[in-house]
Structures are given as C-alpha cells and as structure tokens.
C-alpha cells in the first residue's frame, strides 16, 4: 500500500463523487451538479472515512429557515477532531443542529446505498491504492 495523506484522501473523494453515487433522495430534490459535487454524499463519504480512519459517525439535523431538511453525517476521529468534507454542499444557509454520535458498529455493511458505497470506495482506491477497512462483496 502506498502512503497517502489526508489531503490525498480529500482530493480522491472529490474526484470520485458523481451523480451515480449521489443519494437518490437528494437527486430527486435538487439534482446533482458538478459545481457542488459534495451534494448528497455525506452518508457514504462518512462511512468510507470511518472505515479508513476509524472514529465515530456523527449525525445532525439539517434545517433551512427553521424547516427540517433531513440529516447530515460526518466523522469524529478518536482524537476528538471532527472531519466534515461534505459540509460545503450546504450553500443556502442551512444549519446543522442536534449533533450526536450515530452508533453503527465498525465493519457493518451499509444497509442503505451499499452499491454506491462500493462504487465510491472503488473510485477512491483507484486514486490511492488499496484502502484499509472493510470492503464487502457486491450483492
């Protein structure tokens, strides 16, 4: 495995997000556009980062003008540092409230969006080489 930095991982993620890995709910609501590539990718990106870096998944409620708009996921490393590489998708003044740890045991196969997770992981690995953490068989 070749060594890589967090900057390399961030660049690989950004190069790997696409319409076919975007959450179908978000595609239906606002489409996916290359000028906002993080849109609809928080869940599988946070899972991938947790599988590669460890730590915990965090979840918060998204609000726009006081109206609930869904949920947002990001990571908190064992050191306590929080990493949210998809936060930039919120460009209309959305706020994230009620942050809490999302308890999903490490190594658990994603129940939702498994195919998209695998696609994202494969694309990131194409940029970086073999990734640590679980990789499940398709199907």
QUIMO-V305529 format. One record per residue. N is the residue number from 0. PSI is psi in degrees with one decimal (NA if undefined). OMEGA is omega in whole degrees, 0 to 359 (none if undefined). Layout:
[[N | PSI | OMEGA] [N | PSI | OMEGA]]
This chain:
[[0 | 130.4 | 178] [1 | 142.3 | 176] [2 | 144.7 | 177] [3 | 160.9 | 182] [4 | 171.3 | 174] [5 | -34.8 | 176] [6 | -42.0 | 177] [7 | -42.8 | 179] [8 | -43.8 | 178] [9 | -46.9 | 179] [10 | -40.4 | 179] [11 | -40.4 | 177] [12 | -49.1 | 182] [13 | -35.3 | 179] [14 | -15.4 | 186] [15 | -20.5 | 178] [16 | 139.1 | 180] [17 | 175.3 | 181] [18 | -36.1 | 183] [19 | -7.1 | 174] [20 | -1.6 | 178] [21 | 146.8 | 177] [22 | 128.6 | 179] [23 | -34.2 | 177] [24 | -42.7 | 181] [25 | -34.6 | 176] [26 | -43.9 | 180] [27 | -39.5 | 183] [28 | -42.9 | 187] [29 | 8.3 | 182] [30 | 177.5 | 174] [31 | 136.4 | 182] [32 | 140.6 | 182] [33 | -22.0 | 179] [34 | -6.2 | 174] [35 | 65.5 | 189] [36 | -23.3 | 180] [37 | -18.0 | 183] [38 | 124.6 | 175] [39 | 17.4 | 183] [40 | 5.2 | 187] [41 | -39.7 | 185] [42 | -54.8 | 183] [43 | -27.2 | 176] [44 | -45.2 | 179] [45 | -40.8 | 177] [46 | -43.9 | 180] [47 | -45.4 | 179] [48 | -40.6 | 178] [49 | -41.5 | 180] [50 | -31.8 | 182] [51 | -42.0 | 188] [52 | -14.1 | 185] [53 | -165.1 | 179] [54 | -158.3 | 185] [55 | 154.6 | 171] [56 | 136.7 | 176] [57 | 147.4 | 178] [58 | 141.8 | 176] [59 | 162.5 | 179] [60 | 135.7 | 178] [61 | 131.1 | 177] [62 | 143.5 | 173] [63 | 119.3 | 183] [64 | 38.3 | 178] [65 | -1.4 | 182] [66 | 127.6 | 178] [67 | 135.5 | 181] [68 | 11.9 | 180] [69 | -154.4 | 185] [70 | 158.8 | 180] [71 | 137.3 | 179] [72 | 146.5 | 174] [73 | -171.8 | 188] [74 | 148.3 | 168] [75 | 117.8 | 181] [76 | 165.2 | 179] [77 | -25.8 | 179] [78 | -11.8 | 184] [79 | -11.0 | 179] [80 | 132.5 | 178] [81 | 137.2 | 179] [82 | 123.8 | 180] [83 | 86.9 | 184] [84 | -8.3 | 180] [85 | 4.4 | 181] [86 | -29.2 | 182] [87 | -13.1 | 180] [88 | -21.1 | 183] [89 | 105.1 | 187] [90 | 5.1 | 184] [91 | 10.3 | 181] [92 | 19.2 | 178] [93 | 149.7 | 175] [94 | 151.6 | 177] [95 | 123.4 | 182] [96 | 172.3 | 174] [97 | 43.8 | 180] [98 | 138.3 | 178] [99 | 163.9 | 176] [100 | 135.0 | 175] [101 | 112.2 | 185] [102 | 100.0 | 174] [103 | 113.9 | 183] [104 | 139.5 | 177] [105 | 144.0 | 179] [106 | -1.3 | 179] [107 | 129.1 | 177] [108 | 134.1 | 179] [109 | 131.1 | 178] [110 | -37.2 | 180] [111 | 142.4 | 171] [112 | 33.8 | 179] [113 | -45.0 | 181] [114 | -41.6 | 179] [115 | -38.5 | 176] [116 | -49.2 | 181] [117 | -40.0 | 179] [118 | -46.0 | 179] [119 | -45.9 | 180] [120 | -42.4 | 180] [121 | -42.0 | 180] [122 | -43.1 | 179] [123 | -42.7 | 179] [124 | -32.2 | 177] [125 | -29.6 | 178] [126 | -35.2 | 190] [127 | -19.2 | 189] [128 | -168.5 | 183] [129 | 135.2 | 179] [130 | 141.6 | 174] [131 | 165.1 | 177] [132 | 173.0 | 185] [133 | 144.6 | 170] [134 | 117.8 | 185] [135 | 157.2 | 175] [136 | 146.9 | 176] [137 | 149.0 | 177] [138 | NA | none]]
